[in-house]
């Protein structure tokens, strides 16, 4: 179940990337604060990621319920944009950038050990 939830977060990471790309100037190829491999992700950044992930999941579930009742495509688009803005704010309110958040998802998808560690932390966060 966590892996499924993690996959949903990855989808929303793409949404965050897409909307962030429209809102920001192009970033340097490798910003110094963005981890380039799993070893560069310290425990504080993992904690921030896990908190942001939990916030994003709450927002996603809230908006998924709202979208089920919408029949108008324009209203659905407005809700999706609101959800994107809220998810971006949720990430940033956890003192992590959208670029860092997305990079952690990408690194975890290629590193089973990192994925397992994050899944365990997410499960513990969901239980608390």
C-alpha positions as CSV (number, residue, x, y, z in Angstrom):
1,X,0.0,0.0,0.0
2,X,2.8,2.4,0.8
3,X,4.4,1.7,-2.5
4,X,1.1,2.5,-4.2
5,X,0.9,5.7,-2.2
6,X,4.5,6.5,-3.1
7,X,3.7,6.1,-6.7
8,X,0.8,8.6,-6.3
9,X,3.3,11.0,-4.8
10,X,5.5,10.5,-7.8
11,X,2.7,11.5,-10.1
12,X,2.1,14.6,-8.0
13,X,5.8,15.3,-8.2
14,X,5.4,15.6,-11.9
15,X,2.5,18.0,-11.4
16,X,4.6,20.0,-9.1
17,X,7.5,20.0,-11.5
18,X,5.2,21.1,-14.4
19,X,3.6,23.9,-12.5
20,X,6.9,25.0,-10.9
21,X,8.5,25.2,-14.3
22,X,5.9,27.7,-15.4
23,X,6.2,29.8,-12.2
24,X,10.0,30.0,-12.0
25,X,13.0,30.9,-14.1
26,X,15.1,28.0,-15.3
27,X,17.2,26.6,-12.5
28,X,20.9,25.7,-12.8
29,X,21.6,22.2,-13.9
30,X,22.7,21.0,-10.5
31,X,21.8,23.3,-7.7
32,X,24.2,22.8,-4.7
33,X,21.3,22.0,-2.2
34,X,19.7,19.3,-4.4
35,X,21.0,15.8,-3.7
36,X,22.5,14.1,-6.7
37,X,22.6,10.6,-5.1
38,X,21.0,8.9,-2.1
39,X,24.1,9.3,0.1
40,X,23.7,13.1,-0.1
41,X,20.2,12.9,1.5
42,X,20.7,13.5,5.2
43,X,18.2,12.5,7.9
44,X,16.9,16.0,8.3
45,X,16.1,16.2,4.5
46,X,14.5,12.8,4.7
47,X,12.3,14.0,7.6
48,X,11.3,17.1,5.7
49,X,10.5,14.9,2.7
50,X,8.3,12.5,4.8
51,X,6.4,15.5,6.3
52,X,5.9,17.1,2.9
53,X,4.8,13.7,1.5
54,X,2.2,13.3,4.3
55,X,0.9,16.8,3.6
56,X,0.7,16.2,-0.1
57,X,-1.2,13.0,0.4
58,X,-3.8,14.8,2.6
59,X,-4.2,17.5,0.0
60,X,-4.5,14.9,-2.7
61,X,-7.2,12.9,-0.9
62,X,-9.1,16.1,-0.1
63,X,-9.1,17.2,-3.7
64,X,-9.8,13.7,-5.1
65,X,-13.0,13.8,-3.1
66,X,-13.9,17.3,-4.3
67,X,-13.2,16.3,-7.9
68,X,-15.5,13.3,-7.8
69,X,-18.5,15.7,-7.3
70,X,-17.5,18.1,-10.2
71,X,-19.1,17.7,-13.6
72,X,-17.8,20.9,-15.2
73,X,-14.4,20.7,-16.8
74,X,-13.6,24.3,-16.0
75,X,-14.4,23.8,-12.3
76,X,-12.2,20.6,-12.3
77,X,-9.3,22.6,-13.8
78,X,-9.7,25.3,-11.2
79,X,-9.7,22.6,-8.4
80,X,-6.6,20.9,-10.0
81,X,-4.8,24.2,-10.0
82,X,-5.7,24.9,-6.4
83,X,-4.4,21.5,-5.5
84,X,-1.2,22.1,-7.3
85,X,-0.7,25.4,-5.4
86,X,-1.5,23.8,-2.1
87,X,0.9,20.9,-2.7
88,X,3.7,23.4,-3.7
89,X,3.0,25.4,-0.5
90,X,3.0,22.2,1.5
91,X,6.4,21.1,0.2
92,X,7.9,24.6,0.8
93,X,6.3,24.9,4.3
94,X,8.3,21.8,5.3
95,X,11.5,23.7,4.5
96,X,12.3,21.7,1.4
97,X,12.2,22.9,-2.2
98,X,10.1,21.4,-4.9
99,X,13.3,20.5,-6.7
100,X,14.7,18.7,-3.7
101,X,11.4,16.9,-3.1
102,X,11.2,15.7,-6.8
103,X,14.9,14.7,-6.8
104,X,14.4,12.5,-3.7
105,X,11.5,10.8,-5.5
106,X,13.7,10.2,-8.5
107,X,16.6,8.9,-6.5
108,X,14.3,6.6,-4.5
109,X,12.8,5.1,-7.6
110,X,16.3,4.1,-8.6
111,X,17.6,3.0,-5.1
112,X,15.7,0.2,-3.4
113,X,17.4,0.9,0.0
114,X,16.4,4.6,-0.1
115,X,12.9,3.6,-1.2
116,X,12.6,1.1,1.7
117,X,13.8,3.7,4.2
118,X,11.4,6.3,3.0
119,X,8.5,3.9,2.9
120,X,9.2,2.9,6.5
121,X,9.4,6.5,7.6
122,X,6.2,7.3,5.7
123,X,4.4,4.3,7.3
124,X,5.6,5.4,10.8
125,X,4.4,9.0,10.0
126,X,1.0,7.7,8.9
127,X,0.6,5.7,12.1
128,X,1.3,8.7,14.4
